[in-house]
């Protein structure tokens, strides 16, 4: 009865009710924050944060959709169609210089030329911890990003060119993997598309005092890519002294992990 009465009261003034619930969803109390998020979803107030919670719980993970929904959490007015159109435009330019038959490595060289030379994308080493580096829409706008988001961009363009590439999440770094040739190879978008062999990837890990394992070279599921993206943002907003946003992205991480546990146990 209390829940029904509260929902009815919130519906009487959706603008004020939505603002009230969103303020609680960003607060320190995680229990109240989750209750507020559930009310937002039930009221269908078109809140991008509630929509991303719904996406997490759907288990229907797709890299492009998830990346752009994540952008809407902070940039609710972005034109998703425009950003998808940009990816189409870049891929069309790549296809113009593809001359079949070409090996996967040769196709990646063409992709490197377009992304990093013609469009000017590069790693943002100067302001690595800037949260904008972790949003695909901002990476597209500013042509700057970190390894994870540049890898996502690389993969989404490659998909449009029918080139099958995979995200590879190393400890402390992110690469793109190609497993279609007899010997897999890896691309480092943060370094302008540098090709790396498995041995070179292992050497990077050793320099970081990380014992290399074959599992480090395995493709990372989309769920883990998006969860890691949220974890990065939680850390970046914490460093930027924006604790409310840091807590919000930490809750997304918690929801990814809780949803996965529920699914694994069912």
N, C-alpha and C positions, 0 to 999 in steps of 0.2 A: 504493500500500500504506500509506504513511504517513497519507494522508488518511482512508482507511477505518478504520485503527486509531484515529486521533484522534476520528473521529465515534463509534466504538463506546465509547471511553473517556468521552466527554462524555455519551453516552446513559445510562451507568451511574449518573450522579448529575446529572439534568437541572437541578436547582435550583442546585447549585454550578457546573455547567458553564455554565448561562445567565448567572449572575452574573459568572463569569470572562470570558466573551465580551463581555458588555455593558461591562465595565470597559475592555477593550481597544478596543471600538468608540467609546468616548468619549475615548480617549487622543490624544496629540500626533501619533503616527505614522499618517498617512492611509492608507498601504498596508496596515499591519496592521489598522487600523480597518475597512477595506473587506473584508478577509479574514474578520474576526470577524463582520461583518454578514452575509456570505454563509453562514457556518456557522450563524448564528442562523436564517436563512431556511430552510436545508436541514433543520435539526433541527426546524423548525416548533414553536418554543417559545412561540408566541403572544406574541412580543415586539412591542409596538406600533411600535417603531422599525423593526424588520424588516418589519412589515406596511406601513409607509409607504414604505420602499424598494421593496417589491413593487408598491405602487400606482403609484409613479413609473415603474417599468419596464414596467408594463402598457400604458401609452399610452391607457388607457381613463379619461380624465379627466372627472370630473363634479364640479361645484362643491360641492355639499352633502356628498357622500361624502368628497371630498378635504379639505374644511375640518374635518370632524369626525374623520377619521383623524389629521389633524395635531394636533388637540386631545388625542387619546389618547396621543401621544408623551410629553406631560408630565402629563396627567391620565388615566391608564389606566383608572380606574374610572368614568369618566363613563357615564351611561346615554344612549346615542345615541338610542334610541327616545323617551326623555323630551324630548330637545332637538328632535327632529323633531316631536313632539306639540306643543311650544310654538309652533313655526313654524306648524303647522296652526291652532292656537288664534288666533294673531294674524291670520292670513289670513281665518279665519272671521269675525272682528270687522270686518275691512276689507270683506268681501263684504256684511255687513249694511247698510253705509251707501253701497254702490254702487247707483246708480239708473240702469240703462241706458235710453237710450243716453247714454254719457258718453265724452268724448274721453280720450285717454291722459293728457293733462295734468290733467284733472279727477280721473281715477282716482288719479294720483300725489298730488293734494291730499288725497284720502281716506286714502291710505297714510300720508302725513305726519302727519295728525291722529292716527291710531291709534298709530303708532310713537313719535312724538316728544312728543305731548301726553298721550295716554291711558296709554301704557306708560312714558313718560319716558326713552327712550333719548337719549343726547347724546354729543357729542365730549368726550373726556377731555383737555382742554387743560391742566389742572392737573398731570397726571402722564402726559404724552404718551408718554414712553419706557418706561413700565411694560410688561414683556412680556405681562402679562395682557390688555392692550388688543388683542393680536394673535391671541388664541384665541377663536373664535366661542362656545364654551361659556362662557367667562368674560365675554364681552360680554353674553351673554344673562343670566347670573347677576347681573352688577354694573350692567347698563344703561349701560355706558360703553365707548367704543371709539375707534379711530383711523379715518381715512377709509376705509382698505381694508376692515376688518372690518365697519364700519357699512354700507358699500356692498354687501358680500356678504349681510349680513342683509336689506337692502332688496330685493335681487334675489331672494333665496329666498322671501320673503313674496310678492313680486309674481308670481313664477312660479305660486304656488298660486292666485293670482287671475286667471290666464291673461293677465297683462300682461307683454309681452315687453320686458324691459329688458336692457341690456348693461353689463358693467364697462368703465370707461374709465380707463386708468392714465396720468395726466399725470406729467411729471417732478416729483417732490416732492409730489404730491397724488393723490387718487383720487376719481372721480365715478361716477355712474350715468348712462348715456345712453339716451335713447329715440329710436329711428329709425323709428318707424311713421308719424308724421305727415309732412306735406310738408316741414316744416322741423324738423330734429332739435333737441331741447333736452336739457339736462343737469340732474341733481339732485345737490346737495351734501349728503349725509347728515350730514357732520361739522358743518355749519352749520344743522342742524335741517330739512333738506330744501329749502333755498333753490333756486329754479329759476334756471338760467343759460343764456343764449343762447350760440351759438358765438362771437360777438364778445366777450361777457363772459369766456368761458374764455380766449380769446386775450389779453385785457387782463390777466388774472391771470398768465399766462406772461410777458408783457412786464414786469410789475412785478417779477418774479423774475429779470429779465435773461435770459430764455430766448426765443430767436427762435421764434415760433409756427409750426407746420407743420400741414397738414391731417391728417397721420398721427397727430398728438397726439389728435385727436378720434375716432379709429377704435376699435371694440371691441377689447378685449384678450382673447386666448384664455385658457381656463381654466388651461392649463399655466402661462402667464406670471403669472396672478393668484396661483396657489399658490406659484410660485417666488419671486415678489416678497414674499409673506407670509413665506416662510422666510428671505429675505434680511433683511427687517425684524427678524425674531427673532434672527438671528445678530448684528446690530448692537445690538439691545436687550440681549441677554445679555452682550455684550462690555462695554457701558456699565455693566451691573449687576455687573460683575466676576465673572461666572460663565463662565470660558473654556471649560470642557468642553461646556456647552450651546451656547455660541456656535459651537464647532467642529462640533457635531452638526448644527446647522441650516445651517452653511456646506456640510457634506457633502451635505445634501439639495439645496442649490442646485447643487452640482457634478453631482449625479446627474441632476437635471432637464436640465441643459445637455448632459451626455454622452449621455443617452438620446435627446434631440432630435437631436443630431448623428448618432448611429448610425442613427436612423430616416430622416433626410434623405439620408444617403449610401447607404442600402440600395436 
